[in-house]
Amino acid sequence: MEECYRKVALGGRGPGKPYAESSARSAHRKQYTPGRPFVGVQGSQPFTVSGADHFGEVQAWNVDTGQRVWTHNYAKSPNWGSMLATAGGLIFSGGTIDRKFHAFDAATGKLLWEFPTNSGILAPPTSFAVHGKQYIAVLSGWGGDSRGDQATLNRLFPGEFPEVPEGGAVWVFTIE
């Protein structure tokens, strides 16, 4: 089964630097056509691959060797969120149906921290500094067809997904 990826470079492209990817596994792969919208699947609902042990994932790849460095699986959620890699070796990502914002160790993929927000996260995280202190900000506010996505997941995993509110809020965190 083919997999479709969005890629984010981690910490530059020097020797030994990993490259992260988020993926949505699909039983219905869509052909890429330059200049046309593309998310890797046909239709608007996520599909599962028969026998798959997870639904979405984040991967890191070494751009020098082309080898996968690590993978973090999301057992029951696609990963539609953008990612941010910091020079300090952290990766931030949302995009899962559980409304959580995640922080990973860029070198190992270890989940270091997660925080439940008011809604799902599709927006890209951003980093900024004020008076020498680094902050990470992200907009939480599930859009698109969130109710349709949740209905599909509840058909696949009955009763496991409460409604995710669609309202938006900006969350700001400090890096200590």
C-alpha positions as CSV (number, residue, x, y, z in Angstrom):
1,M,0.0,0.0,0.0
2,E,1.4,3.4,-0.9
3,E,1.8,6.1,1.7
4,C,1.6,9.9,1.1
5,Y,3.7,12.4,3.0
6,R,4.2,16.0,3.9
7,K,7.9,16.7,4.7
8,V,9.5,19.1,7.1
9,A,13.3,19.5,7.4
10,L,14.6,19.3,10.9
11,G,17.4,21.5,12.1
12,G,19.0,22.1,8.7
13,R,20.4,19.7,6.2
14,G,23.8,18.9,7.7
15,P,25.2,15.4,8.3
16,G,23.1,13.2,10.5
17,K,20.1,15.7,10.5
18,P,16.8,13.9,10.4
19,Y,13.9,14.8,8.1
20,A,10.3,14.5,9.5
21,E,7.2,13.4,7.6
22,S,3.6,13.2,8.6
23,S,1.5,10.7,6.8
24,A,-2.1,9.6,6.3
25,R,-2.4,5.9,5.3
26,S,-4.9,5.5,2.5
27,A,-6.5,2.6,0.7
28,H,-7.4,5.0,-2.1
29,R,-4.2,6.8,-3.3
30,K,-4.7,9.8,-5.5
31,Q,-2.3,10.7,-8.3
32,Y,-0.5,14.0,-7.9
33,T,-1.1,16.5,-10.7
34,P,1.1,19.7,-10.6
35,G,-0.9,22.8,-10.0
36,R,-3.9,21.0,-8.5
37,P,-4.8,20.6,-4.8
38,F,-3.3,17.4,-3.3
39,V,-3.6,15.7,0.0
40,G,-2.8,12.2,-1.2
41,V,-6.2,10.5,-0.9
42,Q,-9.4,10.5,-3.0
43,G,-12.6,11.8,-1.3
44,S,-13.0,13.7,1.9
45,Q,-13.0,10.8,4.4
46,P,-10.0,9.0,5.8
47,F,-9.7,5.3,4.9
48,T,-7.9,2.5,6.7
49,V,-5.7,-0.2,5.3
50,S,-6.9,-3.7,6.3
51,G,-4.7,-5.0,9.1
52,A,-3.0,-1.7,9.9
53,D,-1.9,-1.3,13.5
54,H,-2.2,2.5,13.4
55,F,-3.9,5.3,11.6
56,G,-1.4,8.1,11.3
57,E,2.2,8.8,12.0
58,V,5.2,11.2,12.1
59,Q,8.5,10.0,10.7
60,A,12.0,11.4,10.7
61,W,14.5,10.6,7.9
62,N,18.2,11.2,7.6
63,V,18.5,13.3,4.4
64,D,22.1,12.2,3.9
65,T,21.5,8.5,4.0
66,G,17.8,8.3,3.0
67,Q,17.2,6.1,6.1
68,R,14.3,6.4,8.4
69,V,15.5,7.5,11.9
70,W,12.3,7.1,13.9
71,T,8.5,6.8,13.7
72,H,5.8,7.9,16.1
73,N,2.5,6.2,15.5
74,Y,-1.0,7.6,16.2
75,A,-3.1,4.5,16.8
76,K,-6.5,6.0,16.1
77,S,-6.1,9.3,14.5
78,P,-4.8,10.7,11.2
79,N,-2.2,13.4,11.4
80,W,-3.3,16.5,9.5
81,G,-1.3,19.1,11.3
82,S,1.8,21.0,10.3
83,M,5.1,20.6,12.1
84,L,7.8,22.9,13.4
85,A,11.4,21.9,14.1
86,T,13.5,24.1,16.3
87,A,17.3,24.6,16.3
88,G,17.2,23.2,19.9
89,G,16.2,19.7,18.7
90,L,12.4,19.9,19.3
91,I,9.5,19.1,17.0
92,F,6.1,20.5,17.6
93,S,3.0,19.0,16.0
94,G,-0.8,19.0,16.4
95,G,-3.3,17.6,13.8
96,T,-4.7,14.7,15.7
97,I,-8.3,14.1,16.7
98,D,-7.5,14.1,20.4
99,R,-6.9,17.9,20.3
100,K,-3.4,17.6,21.7
101,F,-0.3,19.6,20.9
102,H,2.8,17.4,20.9
103,A,6.5,18.0,21.5
104,F,9.0,15.4,20.3
105,D,12.8,15.0,20.6
106,A,14.0,15.5,17.0
107,A,16.9,13.0,17.4
108,T,14.9,10.1,19.0
109,G,11.2,10.7,18.4
110,K,10.5,10.4,22.1
111,L,7.2,12.2,23.0
112,L,8.4,14.7,25.5
113,W,5.2,16.6,26.2
114,E,1.6,16.9,25.1
115,F,-1.1,19.4,26.0
116,P,-4.9,19.1,25.3
117,T,-6.2,22.3,23.6
118,N,-9.8,23.4,23.1
119,S,-10.0,22.0,19.6
120,G,-8.0,20.2,16.9
121,I,-4.9,21.8,15.5
122,L,-4.3,22.2,11.7
123,A,-2.4,25.5,11.8
124,P,1.4,25.5,11.7
125,P,3.1,26.2,15.0
126,T,5.4,29.2,15.1
127,S,8.4,30.2,17.3
128,F,9.4,33.6,18.4
129,A,11.5,35.2,21.2
130,V,10.8,38.1,23.5
131,H,13.6,39.5,25.7
132,G,15.6,36.3,25.1
133,K,12.8,33.9,26.1
134,Q,11.6,31.5,23.3
135,Y,7.9,30.9,22.8
136,I,5.9,28.4,20.7
137,A,2.4,29.6,19.5
138,V,-0.3,27.6,17.7
139,L,-3.9,28.2,16.6
140,S,-6.3,25.6,17.8
141,G,-9.5,25.6,15.9
142,W,-10.7,22.5,14.0
143,G,-12.0,23.6,10.6
144,G,-13.1,22.0,7.4
145,D,-15.4,19.0,7.9
146,S,-14.5,18.1,11.5
147,R,-17.9,16.6,12.2
148,G,-17.6,14.4,9.1
149,D,-14.1,13.3,10.1
150,Q,-15.2,12.5,13.6
151,A,-18.3,10.6,12.4
152,T,-16.0,8.5,10.2
153,L,-13.6,7.8,13.1
154,N,-16.6,6.9,15.4
155,R,-17.7,4.4,12.7
156,L,-14.3,2.8,12.7
157,F,-13.8,3.0,16.5
158,P,-17.4,3.3,18.0
159,G,-17.7,5.6,21.0
160,E,-14.0,6.5,21.3
161,F,-14.1,10.1,19.9
162,P,-16.1,12.8,21.7
163,E,-17.0,15.9,19.6
164,V,-14.1,18.3,19.1
165,P,-15.3,21.9,19.3
166,E,-14.7,24.0,16.3
167,G,-13.9,27.3,18.1
168,G,-10.5,28.9,17.8
169,A,-7.9,30.0,20.3
170,V,-4.2,30.9,20.1
171,W,-2.1,28.9,22.6
172,V,1.3,30.2,23.6
173,F,3.9,28.1,25.5
174,T,7.4,28.9,26.8
175,I,10.4,26.7,26.2
176,E,12.4,26.3,29.5
